[in-house]
Amino acid sequence: MNEQWEKLSTELATRLSARGIMLATAESCTGGWVAKVLTDLAGSSAWFERGFVTYSNAAKQEMLGVDPLSIEQYGAVSEATVSEMATGAIVHSQAGAALSISGIAGPGGGSAEKPVGTVWFAWAIKGQAVQTRCCQFPGDRDAVRQQAVETALQGMVDLLG
């Protein structure tokens, strides 16, 4: 695990533990990479509840309860979809917090409206408004995914303040 990821994961563990809540992840373009980074920390079972890898639209709907109309109207890579993914991760787990990621890591799949490197994030704490953010990351598939992992971790650390 890279040094920055380890630092963020450790800080996230501290903040989750201080609040007495667990985290769930809902990942698409990162394929479970955030969950892997988090569970690289010994003792993560105390604060990491589960990870959903919902790569297909059907998985987002079946596992997280994402509304098919949201995907149809806005796309899988959208604020609406990641918001519903984060909310769904809390609803379908014992977690009190969740983060979600959906993006276009490339090399294909991009469009003029959503070019390769477009990644949407959502962070949620049970009972609070979901926070979202869209980023445009440079680089190849691996670089986009690595930047997405770091952004997801940092966003959750920030939300837990």
C-alpha positions as CSV (number, residue, x, y, z in Angstrom):
1,M,0.0,0.0,0.0
2,N,1.4,3.4,-0.8
3,E,2.3,5.7,2.0
4,Q,-0.5,8.2,1.4
5,W,-3.2,5.5,1.3
6,E,-1.9,4.0,4.6
7,K,-2.0,7.4,6.2
8,L,-5.5,8.1,5.0
9,S,-6.7,4.6,6.0
10,T,-5.3,4.9,9.4
11,E,-6.9,8.3,9.9
12,L,-10.2,7.0,8.6
13,A,-10.0,4.1,11.0
14,T,-9.4,6.5,13.9
15,R,-12.3,8.7,13.0
16,L,-14.7,5.8,12.5
17,S,-13.7,4.2,15.7
18,A,-14.1,7.5,17.6
19,R,-17.7,7.7,16.3
20,G,-18.4,4.0,17.0
21,I,-19.5,3.4,13.4
22,M,-18.6,1.1,10.6
23,L,-17.9,1.9,6.9
24,A,-19.3,0.2,3.8
25,T,-17.9,0.9,0.3
26,A,-19.8,0.8,-3.0
27,E,-17.4,0.7,-5.9
28,S,-17.7,0.5,-9.6
29,C,-14.6,1.7,-11.6
30,T,-12.2,0.9,-8.7
31,G,-13.4,-2.7,-8.6
32,G,-13.0,-3.1,-4.8
33,W,-9.6,-1.3,-4.6
34,V,-10.8,1.0,-1.8
35,A,-12.0,-2.0,0.3
36,K,-8.7,-3.8,-0.4
37,V,-6.7,-0.7,0.8
38,L,-8.8,-0.4,3.9
39,T,-8.6,-4.1,4.8
40,D,-4.9,-4.1,4.4
41,L,-4.9,-2.5,7.9
42,A,-4.7,-5.0,10.7
43,G,-7.8,-4.7,12.9
44,S,-10.0,-3.3,10.1
45,S,-12.8,-5.6,11.0
46,A,-13.5,-3.3,13.9
47,W,-14.6,-0.5,11.6
48,F,-15.0,-1.9,8.1
49,E,-18.3,-3.6,7.6
50,R,-18.4,-4.6,3.9
51,G,-17.7,-3.6,0.3
52,F,-20.0,-3.8,-2.6
53,V,-18.4,-4.1,-6.1
54,T,-21.2,-3.1,-8.4
55,Y,-19.6,-2.9,-11.8
56,S,-22.7,-3.4,-13.9
57,N,-25.8,-1.3,-13.8
58,A,-27.8,-4.4,-12.8
59,A,-25.5,-4.9,-9.8
60,K,-26.0,-1.3,-8.8
61,Q,-29.8,-1.8,-8.9
62,E,-29.9,-5.3,-7.3
63,M,-27.3,-4.9,-4.5
64,L,-27.7,-1.2,-3.7
65,G,-31.3,-0.3,-4.8
66,V,-30.2,2.3,-7.4
67,D,-33.2,3.4,-9.3
68,P,-33.1,2.2,-12.9
69,L,-34.5,5.6,-13.9
70,S,-31.5,7.4,-12.4
71,I,-29.2,5.3,-14.5
72,E,-31.4,5.8,-17.6
73,Q,-31.7,9.5,-17.2
74,Y,-28.3,10.5,-15.9
75,G,-26.0,7.5,-16.5
76,A,-24.1,5.2,-14.2
77,V,-21.4,7.9,-13.9
78,S,-23.5,10.6,-12.4
79,E,-24.2,12.4,-9.1
80,A,-27.6,10.8,-8.9
81,T,-26.2,7.3,-9.2
82,V,-23.3,7.7,-6.7
83,S,-25.7,9.3,-4.2
84,E,-28.0,6.3,-4.5
85,M,-25.1,3.9,-4.3
86,A,-23.8,5.5,-1.0
87,T,-27.3,5.6,0.5
88,G,-27.9,2.0,-0.7
89,A,-24.6,0.8,0.9
90,I,-25.9,2.0,4.3
91,V,-29.4,0.6,3.8
92,H,-28.1,-2.8,2.8
93,S,-25.4,-3.1,5.5
94,Q,-24.8,-2.5,9.2
95,A,-22.6,0.5,8.4
96,G,-23.2,4.0,9.6
97,A,-21.1,5.5,6.9
98,A,-20.5,4.8,3.2
99,L,-18.6,6.0,0.2
100,S,-19.3,5.3,-3.4
101,I,-17.4,5.6,-6.7
102,S,-18.5,5.4,-10.3
103,G,-16.3,6.6,-13.2
104,I,-14.8,6.1,-16.6
105,A,-11.3,4.7,-16.1
106,G,-10.6,4.1,-19.8
107,P,-9.1,3.6,-22.2
108,G,-12.5,3.5,-23.8
109,G,-16.0,4.3,-22.7
110,G,-15.7,8.1,-22.6
111,S,-17.8,10.7,-24.4
112,A,-17.6,14.4,-25.1
113,E,-19.9,14.9,-22.1
114,K,-18.1,12.4,-19.9
115,P,-14.5,11.9,-21.0
116,V,-12.2,9.2,-19.8
117,G,-11.1,10.2,-16.3
118,T,-14.5,11.4,-15.2
119,V,-15.2,10.0,-11.7
120,W,-18.2,10.7,-9.4
121,F,-17.9,10.2,-5.7
122,A,-20.4,10.2,-2.8
123,W,-19.9,10.1,0.9
124,A,-22.7,9.4,3.4
125,I,-23.2,9.2,7.2
126,K,-26.5,7.7,8.3
127,G,-29.0,10.4,8.9
128,Q,-27.1,13.2,7.2
129,A,-27.2,14.6,3.7
130,V,-25.0,12.8,1.1
131,Q,-21.9,14.7,-0.1
132,T,-20.9,14.4,-3.7
133,R,-18.0,15.5,-6.0
134,C,-17.0,15.0,-9.6
135,C,-13.4,14.9,-10.6
136,Q,-11.6,14.7,-13.9
137,F,-8.4,12.7,-13.5
138,P,-5.5,12.6,-16.0
139,G,-3.6,9.5,-17.0
140,D,-4.2,5.9,-18.0
141,R,-6.6,3.5,-16.5
142,D,-4.4,2.6,-13.5
143,A,-3.7,6.3,-12.8
144,V,-7.4,7.2,-12.9
145,R,-8.2,4.4,-10.5
146,Q,-5.4,5.2,-8.1
147,Q,-6.4,8.9,-8.0
148,A,-10.0,7.7,-7.4
149,V,-9.0,5.6,-4.4
150,E,-7.1,8.4,-2.8
151,T,-9.9,10.9,-3.4
152,A,-12.5,8.5,-1.9
153,L,-10.4,8.0,1.2
154,Q,-9.7,11.7,1.7
155,G,-13.4,12.6,1.2
156,M,-14.5,10.2,3.9
157,V,-11.8,11.4,6.3
158,D,-12.9,15.0,5.6
159,L,-16.6,14.2,6.1
160,L,-15.9,12.5,9.5
161,G,-13.9,15.6,10.5
